[in-house]
Structure formats: C-alpha cells, structure tokens
C-alpha cells in the first residue's frame, strides 16, 4: 500500500481519491478540527500538519484553498514531502511564492503545479522570453456558476453576457480565490506582467470555457477549451481533478523509479 496525503475534502478531492484503487492507496487527509465528512474506508483523518508529516506520505495533494497553500505547503516541502498544488492562485503573493521556493530548496522536495483546466501552457512558456508577448485569458461560464457574484452586483446574465472582471492575474486571484487558479497558471507560464484576465458570465456558454489569446514576435495563437463542470461544483471544471490525478501519477512513477522500482 502507498500512503498519500490530501489537504481538504471537497469535490476535487473526492474525485482524486476515487481515481485510485482503494486497495492500492491509503489516504491521510488533513481536515480542520471538527470536520466529519463521510469517508471511504481507505481514508483516515488528521487535524494537524505535524501528524501528516510524521506519517511520511510519498506525496501530498492540496485541494482546499489558497489559505491552505500558505498555511501548510512550506512545512511539507521543508520536510522533504513532494506536493501537488491545486490552488496555484496563492502564488500571486510574491512573498509566499518566495517562501515556498525556499522551502522546496531546503527540503529538497518538488512542488508540482499542474495545468488544471488548461492546455497550451507549453506554448506560453516558449514565448515567455519575448519582450513583446501579450496574453489575454478569458474565463467564460454559465450564469449558474456566478449566481452569487451577479446578485451582489445587481446584474443579470439571463439574456446577454456580462463581464464580471477584467484586470491583472494577481487581482483575479484575490477577487476569485476559489475559481481563477487557471488564470494564474497562465501567469506562471508566461509572466504575470504580460497577462490580462477577464471573467464572463455567458448564458450561451455550454460549459466552463477557457480562452487564451497570445501575440508575440513568434506569431499568434488562440487556445479554446470548453470543459464540463464538476458534478460537485459548477464553478470548477471536471478536468481539474483529472489534471491533479495525472500530475500525481507522474510524480509517483518518478518516486517509485527513484526507489528502484519497488511497488
């Protein structure tokens, strides 16, 4: 049995657990004190990061929040535990980003930032060095995904699309800490200073749409992805959990090779 750690137990985390055979993985889940969700038999709960570290999981997946990244990830990396982070928007905080990078160097552990709901990040990394590179990322979702936000602004998107936000990746990560991690994944790939972010509630949207428009001396590119929403959370693409699972599988394969192929 392989022991893996998990921070949080929302829709994404449940999908991650279900993607691995229950007789192959023991999950140790870090949850806040008092939380008592119904859990599969191969999932145990701890309430303190020290308990998770003491168990020495082969890797940990953060699937909770930007706050969880700040609170727990440096300690895991310093302890030498590789970590896959879902809430990449937390790295919009330059101080936290530097602290996490230092923790990874200190503990010799890898921080894995998966693509999440996106594709095309390899192209963006390729043009990142070009000074004229400019990128616009647009998140377009049905109004049902933004009901609370539309109501708070006194807006309706029943007939026409409504732009809820336009600004920098850091502003987007702050304004929508649970929903725009994809925007900051773009920023990490090409450089935040080159990126503009838009959020649109669109009644014609058939899923969670991600549009990346890039221009540079190397040419122009348009990436458009329409992802089915997660059944447990319409604001999140089902592809997010699949991306985290793929990143974790890659990490485990590398670690198992480092261990001489023992399984």
PyMOL commands that set and color helices and strands:
alter all, ss='L'
color gray80, all
select helices_A, chain A and resi 11-18+49-54+66-78+88-92+94-107+121-127+143-153+169-175+181-190+192-194+238-258
alter helices_A, ss='H'
color red, helices_A
select strands_A, chain A and resi 2-7+25-30+43-46+60-62+83-85+111-113+134-141+162-167+195-201+208-216+219-227+229-230+233-237
alter strands_A, ss='S'
color yellow, strands_A
deselect
rebuild
show_as cartoon
